[in-house]
Every structure is written in structure tokens, then in C-alpha cells.
Amino acid sequence: MKTYLPKQSLLVVSVFFIASLMFFKVATANSELLTESKIKAFYKEYISIQMGSTDKAIVFLKRHIHNDFEMMVNVINNMEGSPSQKQELNFNKDELLSATRKGMSIGKTKSVDHNIISIKIADDGKSAKVKDSSFSIINLSIGSAQMSAKFIDEQSMLCDTTLVLGDDDRVLISNSVCNSEDNIRHAE
């Protein structure tokens, strides 16, 4: 009877070890899927970089924008004292990085009220469609240091975005279609 005890103990240890490996494999596989919590954490970081330094924003965007990224933004600009202007802007990754650098050089985001309206994760967990809205207040300073004009931009934006999971478990923005309305007035 004593000769069977070590074999049974070895069998129990083996079963436990195999079960642990299977659990680890399942846990690892789950970490390689898009989840609502992963998407919400991504957006939280994405919104916070808008109020930080330009360099940090560019590093973040380079890391989280897919190389084949495409974005279309339908913009309505309402400038105090001027007629509304409508335009459609299209960006690839490099163009968005350049526009971000330029925009952050003249504007400082004071606040962002962000809301995720819906998240639809694909069955394979490798992509998701996200609808979100934001309301931002941006202080603009246009002109030279000797003669600059100060404005406040109240921007409302609604976006439909496709996120994909990168090879290294990073959330990547694949494409986005946004509608933006900017109400710009002189700062007092």
C-alpha cells in the first residue's frame, strides 16, 4: 500500500501542475483580448494625454495608432463674429501626428468631459467598435509672442472608432470617423 501512495501523490501533483498550466494558458489568452475594462483604461489614458505635454502625446499616439490608420473629421467652426465654416479633414498616421504637434503648440486643453456611449467587441476579441463623445475646453494662443490673440475653444466631438489589438497586446486605433463642432470666442 505504501508503494501506491507516492504514485498517487505524483499523479495528484501532475494533475495539479497540468491544471495550473491550463489555467495560466487561459489567463494569458484572455489578456490578449480586448475587454471593456482594457478599452476604458485606454481611453482614460488617451484623454489624459490631451492635457499633458506635446512630447508625451506624440509618444502615446505613435504607440497606439495603427500604421494603416485613417481618420475623417467633419468640422463645424463657429468663430465669434464670423459665419460658420464647415470642412472635412482626412488624416493618416503621419498627418495626425503633425496636426497634433501643431495643435498642441497653439492650444492647451483645460478640461475634457469624456463619455463612452457604446463598446461592441468582435467575437474573436481582436477588434472593437467604440462610439464616444467629448466636450473639451481649449485655451488657444494664436500669433507671435509679441502679438498673440487669446481664444477659448469649446469643442464637442462625437466619434465612431475601430480599435484593434496589436501583436504585443497594445490597443491600436485603426480608424475613426468624427463630427466636431468648435465654438471659438475671444478670451476675456
C-alpha positions in Angstrom: 0.0 0.0 0.0 2.9 2.4 0.7 4.2 1.9 -2.8 0.9 3.3 -4.3 0.9 6.4 -2.1 3.9 8.0 -3.9 2.5 7.2 -7.3 -0.9 8.7 -6.2 0.8 11.8 -4.8 2.8 12.1 -8.0 -0.4 11.8 -10.0 -2.1 14.4 -7.9 0.9 16.8 -8.3 0.9 16.1 -12.1 -2.8 16.8 -12.4 -2.5 20.0 -10.3 0.5 21.1 -12.5 -1.3 20.4 -15.7 -4.4 22.2 -14.4 -2.3 25.1 -13.4 -0.7 25.3 -16.8 -4.1 25.2 -18.5 -5.4 28.0 -16.2 -2.3 30.0 -16.9 -2.8 29.5 -20.7 -6.4 30.5 -20.5 -5.5 33.6 -18.3 -2.8 34.5 -20.8 -5.1 34.1 -23.7 -7.7 36.3 -22.0 -5.1 39.0 -21.5 -4.6 39.0 -25.3 -8.2 40.0 -26.0 -9.9 43.4 -26.0 -12.2 43.8 -23.0 -14.4 46.6 -21.8 -12.0 47.3 -18.9 -9.0 47.4 -21.3 -10.8 49.7 -23.7 -11.9 52.1 -20.9 -8.4 52.2 -19.4 -7.0 53.0 -22.9 -9.5 55.9 -23.3 -8.7 57.2 -19.8 -5.0 57.4 -20.7 -5.8 58.8 -24.2 -7.9 61.6 -22.7 -5.3 62.4 -20.0 -2.5 62.9 -22.6 -4.5 65.6 -24.2 -3.9 67.8 -21.2 -0.2 66.9 -20.9 2.9 67.7 -22.8 3.2 67.6 -26.6 6.1 65.1 -26.4 4.1 62.6 -24.3 1.1 62.9 -26.5 3.2 62.2 -29.6 4.8 59.2 -28.0 1.4 57.8 -26.9 -0.1 58.3 -30.4 2.9 56.8 -32.2 2.5 53.8 -29.9 -1.3 53.5 -30.2 -2.1 54.4 -33.8 -2.2 51.6 -36.3 0.2 52.1 -39.3 -2.7 51.9 -41.7 -4.8 54.5 -39.6 -7.4 56.6 -41.4 -9.5 59.3 -39.8 -12.2 61.6 -41.2 -13.4 64.6 -39.2 -16.4 66.7 -40.3 -15.8 70.0 -38.6 -18.1 73.0 -38.0 -16.2 76.1 -36.8 -18.3 78.8 -35.2 -15.9 81.7 -34.6 -17.3 84.6 -32.7 -18.2 87.4 -35.1 -17.7 85.3 -38.2 -20.0 83.0 -40.2 -19.8 79.2 -39.6 -17.4 77.3 -41.6 -17.7 73.6 -42.5 -14.9 71.4 -43.7 -13.9 67.7 -43.9 -10.5 66.8 -42.8 -8.8 63.5 -43.5 -5.7 62.1 -41.8 -3.3 59.2 -42.0 -1.0 58.4 -39.1 1.7 60.9 -40.0 -0.7 63.7 -40.8 -2.5 63.2 -37.4 0.9 63.3 -35.6 1.8 66.5 -37.4 -1.6 68.1 -36.7 -1.4 67.1 -33.1 2.0 68.6 -32.7 0.8 71.8 -34.4 -2.5 72.0 -32.4 -0.8 71.4 -29.1 1.7 74.2 -29.8 -1.1 76.8 -30.0 -3.6 75.3 -27.7 -3.7 74.0 -24.1 -6.6 71.7 -23.2 -8.0 72.8 -19.9 -10.7 70.1 -19.4 -12.2 67.2 -21.1 -15.6 65.6 -20.3 -15.5 62.2 -22.0 -18.2 59.6 -22.3 -18.1 56.2 -23.9 -21.5 55.6 -25.4 -21.1 52.1 -26.6 -18.5 49.3 -27.0 -19.0 46.4 -29.3 -16.2 43.8 -29.1 -15.9 41.4 -32.0 -16.4 37.7 -31.3 -12.7 37.0 -31.6 -11.8 39.7 -29.2 -9.3 41.2 -31.5 -11.2 44.4 -32.6 -14.0 46.6 -31.2 -16.2 49.4 -32.4 -16.4 52.3 -29.9 -18.8 55.3 -30.0 -17.7 58.1 -27.7 -18.3 61.8 -27.1 -16.3 64.5 -25.6 -16.6 68.1 -24.6 -13.3 70.0 -24.3 -12.3 73.5 -23.3 -9.1 74.6 -25.0 -7.2 77.8 -24.5 -5.8 79.0 -27.8 -3.0 81.5 -28.3 -2.5 82.5 -32.0 0.2 84.7 -33.2 3.7 85.6 -32.1 4.9 86.1 -28.5 4.9 89.9 -29.0 1.4 90.0 -30.5 -0.8 87.0 -29.8 -4.6 86.7 -29.7 -6.2 84.6 -27.0 -9.3 82.5 -27.6 -11.3 79.8 -25.9 -12.5 76.9 -27.9 -15.4 74.8 -26.6 -15.2 71.7 -28.7 -17.9 69.0 -28.9 -16.9 65.8 -30.6 -18.7 62.5 -31.4 -16.6 59.7 -32.9 -17.1 56.1 -34.2 -13.8 54.4 -33.8 -12.4 50.9 -34.6 -9.8 49.6 -32.2 -7.7 46.6 -32.8 -5.4 44.5 -30.7 -1.7 44.8 -31.7 0.7 41.9 -31.7 2.1 43.0 -28.4 -1.3 43.3 -26.7 -1.5 47.1 -27.3 -4.8 48.8 -28.1 -4.4 50.4 -31.5 -6.7 53.0 -33.2 -7.4 51.6 -36.6 -9.8 54.2 -38.0 -12.1 56.9 -36.8 -15.0 59.0 -38.2 -15.8 62.1 -36.1 -18.1 65.0 -36.1 -16.7 68.1 -34.3 -18.3 71.4 -33.5 -15.9 74.2 -32.3 -17.4 77.3 -30.7 -14.5 79.8 -30.6 -14.6 83.1 -28.8 -12.1 85.7 -27.6 -10.7 85.1 -24.2 -11.7 87.8 -21.7 
